[in-house]
Amino acid sequence: MTIDASLLEVIACPNCKGKLIFAEQNNELVCRGERLAYPIDEGIPVLIADRARTLDTDELEQVQK
């Protein structure tokens, strides 16, 4: 599944308001600044901090900038 590029231009991390990056391998939106990965359920980004998972250093390095 992919995310529309225009959507990535307008949505932001709910914690820091930073840019989100689509991580296709895990079907998540990643905030590098907060080190959080937000799930995408049935094509809908779930931008709720309680549903996000914390990324370790190795996972964060795998996400493209």
PDB file of N, CA, C, O and CB in Angstrom:
ATOM      1  N   MET A   1       0.838  -1.172   0.000  1.00  0.00           N
ATOM      2  CA  MET A   1       0.000   0.000   0.000  1.00  0.00           C
ATOM      3  C   MET A   1       0.888   1.241   0.000  1.00  0.00           C
ATOM      4  O   MET A   1       1.964   1.236   0.597  1.00  0.00           O
ATOM      5  CB  MET A   1      -0.956  -0.005   1.212  1.00  0.00           C
ATOM      6  N   THR A   2       0.448   2.282  -0.654  1.00  0.00           N
ATOM      7  CA  THR A   2       1.198   3.530  -0.674  1.00  0.00           C
ATOM      8  C   THR A   2       0.339   4.664  -0.132  1.00  0.00           C
ATOM      9  O   THR A   2      -0.884   4.557  -0.042  1.00  0.00           O
ATOM     10  CB  THR A   2       1.680   3.852  -2.099  1.00  0.00           C
ATOM     11  N   ILE A   3       0.997   5.727   0.217  1.00  0.00           N
ATOM     12  CA  ILE A   3       0.329   6.933   0.700  1.00  0.00           C
ATOM     13  C   ILE A   3       0.494   8.008  -0.363  1.00  0.00           C
ATOM     14  O   ILE A   3       1.582   8.181  -0.913  1.00  0.00           O
ATOM     15  CB  ILE A   3       0.909   7.403   2.083  1.00  0.00           C
ATOM     16  N   ASP A   4      -0.574   8.724  -0.650  1.00  0.00           N
ATOM     17  CA  ASP A   4      -0.544   9.801  -1.625  1.00  0.00           C
ATOM     18  C   ASP A   4       0.453  10.870  -1.181  1.00  0.00           C
ATOM     19  O   ASP A   4       0.431  11.294  -0.026  1.00  0.00           O
ATOM     20  CB  ASP A   4      -1.953  10.410  -1.810  1.00  0.00           C
ATOM     21  N   ALA A   5       1.322  11.304  -2.084  1.00  0.00           N
ATOM     22  CA  ALA A   5       2.350  12.297  -1.765  1.00  0.00           C
ATOM     23  C   ALA A   5       1.740  13.608  -1.276  1.00  0.00           C
ATOM     24  O   ALA A   5       2.319  14.279  -0.422  1.00  0.00           O
ATOM     25  CB  ALA A   5       3.224  12.560  -2.986  1.00  0.00           C
ATOM     26  N   SER A   6       0.585  13.974  -1.805  1.00  0.00           N
ATOM     27  CA  SER A   6      -0.044  15.230  -1.373  1.00  0.00           C
ATOM     28  C   SER A   6      -0.513  15.133   0.075  1.00  0.00           C
ATOM     29  O   SER A   6      -0.542  16.140   0.782  1.00  0.00           O
ATOM     30  CB  SER A   6      -1.232  15.585  -2.290  1.00  0.00           C
ATOM     31  N   LEU A   7      -0.882  13.937   0.525  1.00  0.00           N
ATOM     32  CA  LEU A   7      -1.265  13.746   1.925  1.00  0.00           C
ATOM     33  C   LEU A   7      -0.059  13.949   2.832  1.00  0.00           C
ATOM     34  O   LEU A   7      -0.176  14.571   3.888  1.00  0.00           O
ATOM     35  CB  LEU A   7      -1.868  12.341   2.141  1.00  0.00           C
ATOM     36  N   LEU A   8       1.096  13.432   2.433  1.00  0.00           N
ATOM     37  CA  LEU A   8       2.304  13.590   3.242  1.00  0.00           C
ATOM     38  C   LEU A   8       2.731  15.053   3.371  1.00  0.00           C
ATOM     39  O   LEU A   8       3.429  15.418   4.317  1.00  0.00           O
ATOM     40  CB  LEU A   8       3.437  12.779   2.642  1.00  0.00           C
ATOM     41  N   GLU A   9       2.315  15.879   2.428  1.00  0.00           N
ATOM     42  CA  GLU A   9       2.663  17.297   2.489  1.00  0.00           C
ATOM     43  C   GLU A   9       1.837  18.051   3.524  1.00  0.00           C
ATOM     44  O   GLU A   9       2.271  19.090   4.022  1.00  0.00           O
ATOM     45  CB  GLU A   9       2.479  17.933   1.128  1.00  0.00           C
ATOM     46  N   VAL A  10       0.654  17.543   3.853  1.00  0.00           N
ATOM     47  CA  VAL A  10      -0.239  18.304   4.743  1.00  0.00           C
ATOM     48  C   VAL A  10      -0.391  17.722   6.140  1.00  0.00           C
ATOM     49  O   VAL A  10      -0.831  18.430   7.047  1.00  0.00           O
ATOM     50  CB  VAL A  10      -1.587  18.402   4.122  1.00  0.00           C
ATOM     51  N   ILE A  11      -0.043  16.463   6.342  1.00  0.00           N
ATOM     52  CA  ILE A  11      -0.167  15.907   7.690  1.00  0.00           C
ATOM     53  C   ILE A  11       1.161  16.047   8.424  1.00  0.00           C
ATOM     54  O   ILE A  11       2.221  16.148   7.806  1.00  0.00           O
ATOM     55  CB  ILE A  11      -0.608  14.418   7.639  1.00  0.00           C
ATOM     56  N   ALA A  12       1.085  16.050   9.748  1.00  0.00           N
ATOM     57  CA  ALA A  12       2.284  16.227  10.558  1.00  0.00           C
ATOM     58  C   ALA A  12       2.166  15.386  11.818  1.00  0.00           C
ATOM     59  O   ALA A  12       1.087  14.913  12.172  1.00  0.00           O
ATOM     60  CB  ALA A  12       2.502  17.717  10.911  1.00  0.00           C
ATOM     61  N   CYS A  13       3.283  15.214  12.477  1.00  0.00           N
ATOM     62  CA  CYS A  13       3.312  14.501  13.747  1.00  0.00           C
ATOM     63  C   CYS A  13       2.477  15.284  14.761  1.00  0.00           C
ATOM     64  O   CYS A  13       2.673  16.488  14.925  1.00  0.00           O
ATOM     65  CB  CYS A  13       4.780  14.309  14.253  1.00  0.00           C
ATOM     66  N   PRO A  14       1.563  14.622  15.432  1.00  0.00           N
ATOM     67  CA  PRO A  14       0.729  15.334  16.401  1.00  0.00           C
ATOM     68  C   PRO A  14       1.509  15.815  17.626  1.00  0.00           C
ATOM     69  O   PRO A  14       1.047  16.710  18.334  1.00  0.00           O
ATOM     70  CB  PRO A  14      -0.404  14.441  16.848  1.00  0.00           C
ATOM     71  N   ASN A  15       2.672  15.243  17.884  1.00  0.00           N
ATOM     72  CA  ASN A  15       3.472  15.660  19.045  1.00  0.00           C
ATOM     73  C   ASN A  15       4.324  16.881  18.749  1.00  0.00           C
ATOM     74  O   ASN A  15       4.265  17.875  19.472  1.00  0.00           O
ATOM     75  CB  ASN A  15       4.362  14.523  19.502  1.00  0.00           C
ATOM     76  N   CYS A  16       5.124  16.807  17.679  1.00  0.00           N
ATOM     77  CA  CYS A  16       6.080  17.886  17.412  1.00  0.00           C
ATOM     78  C   CYS A  16       5.730  18.727  16.179  1.00  0.00           C
ATOM     79  O   CYS A  16       6.396  19.724  15.898  1.00  0.00           O
ATOM     80  CB  CYS A  16       7.455  17.304  17.238  1.00  0.00           C
ATOM     81  N   LYS A  17       4.705  18.333  15.460  1.00  0.00           N
ATOM     82  CA  LYS A  17       4.276  18.998  14.219  1.00  0.00           C
ATOM     83  C   LYS A  17       5.308  18.882  13.108  1.00  0.00           C
ATOM     84  O   LYS A  17       5.294  19.657  12.152  1.00  0.00           O
ATOM     85  CB  LYS A  17       3.990  20.464  14.486  1.00  0.00           C
ATOM     86  N   GLY A  18       6.206  17.902  13.241  1.00  0.00           N
ATOM     87  CA  GLY A  18       7.232  17.667  12.232  1.00  0.00           C
ATOM     88  C   GLY A  18       6.723  16.828  11.073  1.00  0.00           C
ATOM     89  O   GLY A  18       5.622  16.278  11.108  1.00  0.00           O
ATOM     90  N   LYS A  19       7.557  16.747  10.050  1.00  0.00           N
ATOM     91  CA  LYS A  19       7.239  15.999   8.836  1.00  0.00           C
ATOM     92  C   LYS A  19       7.184  14.506   9.132  1.00  0.00           C
ATOM     93  O   LYS A  19       7.975  13.988   9.921  1.00  0.00           O
ATOM     94  CB  LYS A  19       8.273  16.288   7.734  1.00  0.00           C
ATOM     95  N   LEU A  20       6.245  13.825   8.492  1.00  0.00           N
ATOM     96  CA  LEU A  20       6.133  12.371   8.597  1.00  0.00           C
ATOM     97  C   LEU A  20       6.645  11.737   7.309  1.00  0.00           C
ATOM     98  O   LEU A  20       6.462  12.274   6.216  1.00  0.00           O
ATOM     99  CB  LEU A  20       4.663  11.942   8.878  1.00  0.00           C
ATOM    100  N   ILE A  21       7.283  10.599   7.460  1.00  0.00           N
ATOM    101  CA  ILE A  21       7.841   9.863   6.330  1.00  0.00           C
ATOM    102  C   ILE A  21       7.126   8.520   6.241  1.00  0.00           C
ATOM    103  O   ILE A  21       6.945   7.837   7.248  1.00  0.00           O
ATOM    104  CB  ILE A  21       9.391   9.672   6.481  1.00  0.00           C
ATOM    105  N   PHE A  22       6.722   8.148   5.035  1.00  0.00           N
ATOM    106  CA  PHE A  22       6.060   6.867   4.839  1.00  0.00           C
ATOM    107  C   PHE A  22       7.096   5.756   4.809  1.00  0.00           C
ATOM    108  O   PHE A  22       7.987   5.752   3.961  1.00  0.00           O
ATOM    109  CB  PHE A  22       5.230   6.869   3.541  1.00  0.00           C
ATOM    110  N   ALA A  23       6.976   4.816   5.736  1.00  0.00           N
ATOM    111  CA  ALA A  23       7.849   3.637   5.787  1.00  0.00           C
ATOM    112  C   ALA A  23       7.054   2.466   5.223  1.00  0.00           C
ATOM    113  O   ALA A  23       6.297   1.808   5.937  1.00  0.00           O
ATOM    114  CB  ALA A  23       8.353   3.337   7.263  1.00  0.00           C
ATOM    115  N   GLU A  24       7.237   2.223   3.945  1.00  0.00           N
ATOM    116  CA  GLU A  24       6.437   1.230   3.229  1.00  0.00           C
ATOM    117  C   GLU A  24       6.618  -0.182   3.785  1.00  0.00           C
ATOM    118  O   GLU A  24       5.658  -0.952   3.828  1.00  0.00           O
ATOM    119  CB  GLU A  24       6.795   1.246   1.758  1.00  0.00           C
ATOM    120  N   GLN A  25       7.835  -0.534   4.211  1.00  0.00           N
ATOM    121  CA  GLN A  25       8.097  -1.889   4.674  1.00  0.00           C
ATOM    122  C   GLN A  25       7.235  -2.266   5.874  1.00  0.00           C
ATOM    123  O   GLN A  25       6.893  -3.438   6.031  1.00  0.00           O
ATOM    124  CB  GLN A  25       9.557  -2.039   5.025  1.00  0.00           C
ATOM    125  N   ASN A  26       6.875  -1.305   6.726  1.00  0.00           N
ATOM    126  CA  ASN A  26       6.037  -1.583   7.891  1.00  0.00           C
ATOM    127  C   ASN A  26       4.658  -0.948   7.799  1.00  0.00           C
ATOM    128  O   ASN A  26       3.848  -1.078   8.716  1.00  0.00           O
ATOM    129  CB  ASN A  26       6.722  -1.104   9.136  1.00  0.00           C
ATOM    130  N   ASN A  27       4.394  -0.266   6.700  1.00  0.00           N
ATOM    131  CA  ASN A  27       3.117   0.424   6.497  1.00  0.00           C
ATOM    132  C   ASN A  27       2.829   1.371   7.672  1.00  0.00           C
ATOM    133  O   ASN A  27       1.793   1.284   8.332  1.00  0.00           O
ATOM    134  CB  ASN A  27       1.964  -0.604   6.335  1.00  0.00           C
ATOM    135  N   GLU A  28       3.787   2.278   7.902  1.00  0.00           N
ATOM    136  CA  GLU A  28       3.696   3.229   9.004  1.00  0.00           C
ATOM    137  C   GLU A  28       4.138   4.608   8.540  1.00  0.00           C
ATOM    138  O   GLU A  28       4.819   4.753   7.526  1.00  0.00           O
ATOM    139  CB  GLU A  28       4.547   2.766  10.198  1.00  0.00           C
ATOM    140  N   LEU A  29       3.737   5.609   9.299  1.00  0.00           N
ATOM    141  CA  LEU A  29       4.241   6.960   9.108  1.00  0.00           C
ATOM    142  C   LEU A  29       5.204   7.241  10.251  1.00  0.00           C
ATOM    143  O   LEU A  29       4.859   7.082  11.422  1.00  0.00           O
ATOM    144  CB  LEU A  29       3.076   8.019   9.058  1.00  0.00           C
ATOM    145  N   VAL A  30       6.408   7.659   9.902  1.00  0.00           N
ATOM    146  CA  VAL A  30       7.469   7.818  10.888  1.00  0.00           C
ATOM    147  C   VAL A  30       7.800   9.290  11.105  1.00  0.00           C
ATOM    148  O   VAL A  30       7.947  10.060  10.156  1.00  0.00           O
ATOM    149  CB  VAL A  30       8.718   7.056  10.453  1.00  0.00           C
ATOM    150  N   CYS A  31       7.915   9.659  12.381  1.00  0.00           N
ATOM    151  CA  CYS A  31       8.431  10.963  12.766  1.00  0.00           C
ATOM    152  C   CYS A  31       9.840  10.738  13.282  1.00  0.00           C
ATOM    153  O   CYS A  31      10.029  10.141  14.342  1.00  0.00           O
ATOM    154  CB  CYS A  31       7.519  11.665  13.844  1.00  0.00           C
ATOM    155  N   ARG A  32      10.823  11.209  12.543  1.00  0.00           N
ATOM    156  CA  ARG A  32      12.222  11.009  12.944  1.00  0.00           C
ATOM    157  C   ARG A  32      12.545  11.806  14.203  1.00  0.00           C
ATOM    158  O   ARG A  32      13.313  11.340  15.045  1.00  0.00           O
ATOM    159  CB  ARG A  32      13.174  11.415  11.803  1.00  0.00           C
ATOM    160  N   GLY A  33      11.977  12.987  14.343  1.00  0.00           N
ATOM    161  CA  GLY A  33      12.263  13.833  15.500  1.00  0.00           C
ATOM    162  C   GLY A  33      11.803  13.222  16.811  1.00  0.00           C
ATOM    163  O   GLY A  33      12.518  13.286  17.811  1.00  0.00           O
ATOM    164  N   GLU A  34      10.624  12.634  16.816  1.00  0.00           N
ATOM    165  CA  GLU A  34      10.068  12.018  18.024  1.00  0.00           C
ATOM    166  C   GLU A  34      10.406  10.536  18.134  1.00  0.00           C
ATOM    167  O   GLU A  34      10.164   9.912  19.167  1.00  0.00           O
ATOM    168  CB  GLU A  34       8.565  12.196  18.048  1.00  0.00           C
ATOM    169  N   ARG A  35      10.971   9.973  17.058  1.00  0.00           N
ATOM    170  CA  ARG A  35      11.297   8.540  16.995  1.00  0.00           C
ATOM    171  C   ARG A  35      10.059   7.673  17.184  1.00  0.00           C
ATOM    172  O   ARG A  35      10.086   6.666  17.891  1.00  0.00           O
ATOM    173  CB  ARG A  35      12.342   8.185  18.055  1.00  0.00           C
ATOM    174  N   LEU A  36       8.961   8.094  16.530  1.00  0.00           N
ATOM    175  CA  LEU A  36       7.698   7.373  16.636  1.00  0.00           C
ATOM    176  C   LEU A  36       7.252   6.886  15.272  1.00  0.00           C
ATOM    177  O   LEU A  36       7.511   7.528  14.254  1.00  0.00           O
ATOM    178  CB  LEU A  36       6.619   8.257  17.263  1.00  0.00           C
ATOM    179  N   ALA A  37       6.577   5.740  15.260  1.00  0.00           N
ATOM    180  CA  ALA A  37       5.982   5.188  14.039  1.00  0.00           C
ATOM    181  C   ALA A  37       4.486   5.059  14.273  1.00  0.00           C
ATOM    182  O   ALA A  37       4.045   4.346  15.175  1.00  0.00           O
ATOM    183  CB  ALA A  37       6.620   3.799  13.655  1.00  0.00           C
ATOM    184  N   TYR A  38       3.714   5.754  13.453  1.00  0.00           N
ATOM    185  CA  TYR A  38       2.254   5.723  13.542  1.00  0.00           C
ATOM    186  C   TYR A  38       1.708   4.686  12.566  1.00  0.00           C
ATOM    187  O   TYR A  38       2.106   4.668  11.401  1.00  0.00           O
ATOM    188  CB  TYR A  38       1.649   7.124  13.248  1.00  0.00           C
ATOM    189  N   PRO A  39       0.812   3.832  13.018  1.00  0.00           N
ATOM    190  CA  PRO A  39       0.277   2.792  12.131  1.00  0.00           C
ATOM    191  C   PRO A  39      -0.682   3.367  11.089  1.00  0.00           C
ATOM    192  O   PRO A  39      -1.226   4.460  11.245  1.00  0.00           O
ATOM    193  CB  PRO A  39      -0.437   1.720  12.951  1.00  0.00           C
ATOM    194  N   ILE A  40      -0.866   2.600  10.034  1.00  0.00           N
ATOM    195  CA  ILE A  40      -1.862   2.908   9.018  1.00  0.00           C
ATOM    196  C   ILE A  40      -2.820   1.734   9.002  1.00  0.00           C
ATOM    197  O   ILE A  40      -2.441   0.625   8.625  1.00  0.00           O
ATOM    198  CB  ILE A  40      -1.213   3.161   7.595  1.00  0.00           C
ATOM    199  N   ASP A  41      -4.056   1.968   9.409  1.00  0.00           N
ATOM    200  CA  ASP A  41      -5.068   0.915   9.476  1.00  0.00           C
ATOM    201  C   ASP A  41      -6.064   1.078   8.340  1.00  0.00           C
ATOM    202  O   ASP A  41      -6.757   2.092   8.246  1.00  0.00           O
ATOM    203  CB  ASP A  41      -5.795   0.937  10.837  1.00  0.00           C
ATOM    204  N   GLU A  42      -6.129   0.068   7.477  1.00  0.00           N
ATOM    205  CA  GLU A  42      -7.048   0.066   6.336  1.00  0.00           C
ATOM    206  C   GLU A  42      -6.920   1.342   5.510  1.00  0.00           C
ATOM    207  O   GLU A  42      -7.916   1.917   5.072  1.00  0.00           O
ATOM    208  CB  GLU A  42      -8.490  -0.098   6.817  1.00  0.00           C
ATOM    209  N   GLY A  43      -5.672   1.775   5.305  1.00  0.00           N
ATOM    210  CA  GLY A  43      -5.409   2.946   4.479  1.00  0.00           C
ATOM    211  C   GLY A  43      -5.555   4.279   5.180  1.00  0.00           C
ATOM    212  O   GLY A  43      -5.383   5.325   4.554  1.00  0.00           O
ATOM    213  N   ILE A  44      -5.870   4.264   6.470  1.00  0.00           N
ATOM    214  CA  ILE A  44      -6.090   5.503   7.220  1.00  0.00           C
ATOM    215  C   ILE A  44      -4.981   5.662   8.270  1.00  0.00           C
ATOM    216  O   ILE A  44      -4.825   4.803   9.138  1.00  0.00           O
ATOM    217  CB  ILE A  44      -7.503   5.501   7.899  1.00  0.00           C
ATOM    218  N   PRO A  45      -4.205   6.764   8.193  1.00  0.00           N
ATOM    219  CA  PRO A  45      -3.179   6.994   9.205  1.00  0.00           C
ATOM    220  C   PRO A  45      -3.811   7.214  10.579  1.00  0.00           C
ATOM    221  O   PRO A  45      -4.759   7.986  10.723  1.00  0.00           O
ATOM    222  CB  PRO A  45      -2.309   8.200   8.821  1.00  0.00           C
ATOM    223  N   VAL A  46      -3.276   6.528  11.579  1.00  0.00           N
ATOM    224  CA  VAL A  46      -3.763   6.661  12.952  1.00  0.00           C
ATOM    225  C   VAL A  46      -2.744   7.523  13.701  1.00  0.00           C
ATOM    226  O   VAL A  46      -1.750   7.021  14.225  1.00  0.00           O
ATOM    227  CB  VAL A  46      -3.959   5.243  13.650  1.00  0.00           C
ATOM    228  N   LEU A  47      -3.014   8.829  13.739  1.00  0.00           N
ATOM    229  CA  LEU A  47      -2.077   9.778  14.324  1.00  0.00           C
ATOM    230  C   LEU A  47      -2.419  10.050  15.782  1.00  0.00           C
ATOM    231  O   LEU A  47      -2.675  11.185  16.182  1.00  0.00           O
ATOM    232  CB  LEU A  47      -2.073  11.082  13.531  1.00  0.00           C
ATOM    233  N   ILE A  48      -2.415   8.990  16.551  1.00  0.00           N
ATOM    234  CA  ILE A  48      -2.685   9.071  17.980  1.00  0.00           C
ATOM    235  C   ILE A  48      -1.425   8.579  18.684  1.00  0.00           C
ATOM    236  O   ILE A  48      -0.973   7.457  18.452  1.00  0.00           O
ATOM    237  CB  ILE A  48      -3.963   8.224  18.394  1.00  0.00           C
ATOM    238  N   ALA A  49      -0.860   9.430  19.549  1.00  0.00           N
ATOM    239  CA  ALA A  49       0.414   9.107  20.193  1.00  0.00           C
ATOM    240  C   ALA A  49       0.355   7.787  20.958  1.00  0.00           C
ATOM    241  O   ALA A  49       1.345   7.055  20.988  1.00  0.00           O
ATOM    242  CB  ALA A  49       0.819  10.226  21.135  1.00  0.00           C
ATOM    243  N   ASP A  50      -0.765   7.471  21.567  1.00  0.00           N
ATOM    244  CA  ASP A  50      -0.893   6.219  22.317  1.00  0.00           C
ATOM    245  C   ASP A  50      -0.823   4.983  21.419  1.00  0.00           C
ATOM    246  O   ASP A  50      -0.502   3.893  21.893  1.00  0.00           O
ATOM    247  CB  ASP A  50      -2.199   6.213  23.084  1.00  0.00           C
ATOM    248  N   ARG A  51      -1.115   5.141  20.152  1.00  0.00           N
ATOM    249  CA  ARG A  51      -1.071   4.015  19.210  1.00  0.00           C
ATOM    250  C   ARG A  51       0.278   3.910  18.505  1.00  0.00           C
ATOM    251  O   ARG A  51       0.550   2.908  17.843  1.00  0.00           O
ATOM    252  CB  ARG A  51      -2.181   4.155  18.174  1.00  0.00           C
ATOM    253  N   ALA A  52       1.124   4.928  18.636  1.00  0.00           N
ATOM    254  CA  ALA A  52       2.436   4.914  17.986  1.00  0.00           C
ATOM    255  C   ALA A  52       3.392   4.023  18.760  1.00  0.00           C
ATOM    256  O   ALA A  52       3.236   3.794  19.960  1.00  0.00           O
ATOM    257  CB  ALA A  52       3.008   6.342  17.873  1.00  0.00           C
ATOM    258  N   ARG A  53       4.387   3.529  18.031  1.00  0.00           N
ATOM    259  CA  ARG A  53       5.417   2.741  18.704  1.00  0.00           C
ATOM    260  C   ARG A  53       6.738   3.499  18.604  1.00  0.00           C
ATOM    261  O   ARG A  53       6.988   4.214  17.634  1.00  0.00           O
ATOM    262  CB  ARG A  53       5.539   1.307  18.077  1.00  0.00           C
ATOM    263  N   THR A  54       7.567   3.332  19.611  1.00  0.00           N
ATOM    264  CA  THR A  54       8.868   3.984  19.648  1.00  0.00           C
ATOM    265  C   THR A  54       9.860   3.184  18.808  1.00  0.00           C
ATOM    266  O   THR A  54       9.914   1.956  18.879  1.00  0.00           O
ATOM    267  CB  THR A  54       9.372   4.128  21.107  1.00  0.00           C
ATOM    268  N   LEU A  55      10.633   3.902  18.020  1.00  0.00           N
ATOM    269  CA  LEU A  55      11.629   3.263  17.161  1.00  0.00           C
ATOM    270  C   LEU A  55      12.987   3.227  17.849  1.00  0.00           C
ATOM    271  O   LEU A  55      13.390   4.189  18.502  1.00  0.00           O
ATOM    272  CB  LEU A  55      11.735   3.997  15.817  1.00  0.00           C
ATOM    273  N   ASP A  56      13.685   2.106  17.694  1.00  0.00           N
ATOM    274  CA  ASP A  56      15.054   2.063  18.200  1.00  0.00           C
ATOM    275  C   ASP A  56      15.982   2.653  17.137  1.00  0.00           C
ATOM    276  O   ASP A  56      15.542   2.972  16.032  1.00  0.00           O
ATOM    277  CB  ASP A  56      15.476   0.598  18.570  1.00  0.00           C
ATOM    278  N   THR A  57      17.238   2.793  17.466  1.00  0.00           N
ATOM    279  CA  THR A  57      18.203   3.446  16.580  1.00  0.00           C
ATOM    280  C   THR A  57      18.325   2.739  15.236  1.00  0.00           C
ATOM    281  O   THR A  57      18.377   3.393  14.195  1.00  0.00           O
ATOM    282  CB  THR A  57      19.563   3.506  17.249  1.00  0.00           C
ATOM    283  N   ASP A  58      18.370   1.414  15.248  1.00  0.00           N
ATOM    284  CA  ASP A  58      18.496   0.660  13.995  1.00  0.00           C
ATOM    285  C   ASP A  58      17.301   0.880  13.084  1.00  0.00           C
ATOM    286  O   ASP A  58      17.465   1.081  11.880  1.00  0.00           O
ATOM    287  CB  ASP A  58      18.651  -0.825  14.285  1.00  0.00           C
ATOM    288  N   GLU A  59      16.097   0.843  13.652  1.00  0.00           N
ATOM    289  CA  GLU A  59      14.889   1.061  12.845  1.00  0.00           C
ATOM    290  C   GLU A  59      14.867   2.475  12.282  1.00  0.00           C
ATOM    291  O   GLU A  59      14.486   2.681  11.130  1.00  0.00           O
ATOM    292  CB  GLU A  59      13.623   0.807  13.683  1.00  0.00           C
ATOM    293  N   LEU A  60      15.274   3.445  13.088  1.00  0.00           N
ATOM    294  CA  LEU A  60      15.256   4.830  12.656  1.00  0.00           C
ATOM    295  C   LEU A  60      16.225   5.053  11.485  1.00  0.00           C
ATOM    296  O   LEU A  60      15.925   5.809  10.561  1.00  0.00           O
ATOM    297  CB  LEU A  60      15.609   5.752  13.827  1.00  0.00           C
ATOM    298  N   GLU A  61      17.370   4.399  11.532  1.00  0.00           N
ATOM    299  CA  GLU A  61      18.359   4.531  10.453  1.00  0.00           C
ATOM    300  C   GLU A  61      17.861   3.923   9.143  1.00  0.00           C
ATOM    301  O   GLU A  61      18.287   4.345   8.069  1.00  0.00           O
ATOM    302  CB  GLU A  61      19.672   3.866  10.861  1.00  0.00           C
ATOM    303  N   GLN A  62      16.966   2.941   9.218  1.00  0.00           N
ATOM    304  CA  GLN A  62      16.448   2.299   8.014  1.00  0.00           C
ATOM    305  C   GLN A  62      15.418   3.155   7.290  1.00  0.00           C
ATOM    306  O   GLN A  62      15.158   2.945   6.106  1.00  0.00           O
ATOM    307  CB  GLN A  62      15.839   0.967   8.365  1.00  0.00           C
ATOM    308  N   VAL A  63      14.834   4.112   7.989  1.00  0.00           N
ATOM    309  CA  VAL A  63      13.825   4.980   7.378  1.00  0.00           C
ATOM    310  C   VAL A  63      14.532   6.024   6.532  1.00  0.00           C
ATOM    311  O   VAL A  63      15.432   6.718   7.004  1.00  0.00           O
ATOM    312  CB  VAL A  63      12.927   5.658   8.460  1.00  0.00           C
ATOM    313  N   GLN A  64      14.120   6.127   5.285  1.00  0.00           N
ATOM    314  CA  GLN A  64      14.716   7.107   4.382  1.00  0.00           C
ATOM    315  C   GLN A  64      14.370   8.514   4.824  1.00  0.00           C
ATOM    316  O   GLN A  64      13.291   8.772   5.356  1.00  0.00           O
ATOM    317  CB  GLN A  64      14.249   6.875   2.945  1.00  0.00           C
ATOM    318  N   LYS A  65      15.301   9.411   4.595  1.00  0.00           N
ATOM    319  CA  LYS A  65      15.071  10.821   4.951  1.00  0.00           C
ATOM    320  C   LYS A  65      14.297  11.510   3.884  1.00  0.00           C
ATOM    321  O   LYS A  65      14.007  12.700   4.003  1.00  0.00           O
ATOM    322  CB  LYS A  65      16.379  11.553   5.187  1.00  0.00           C
TER     323      LYS A  65
END
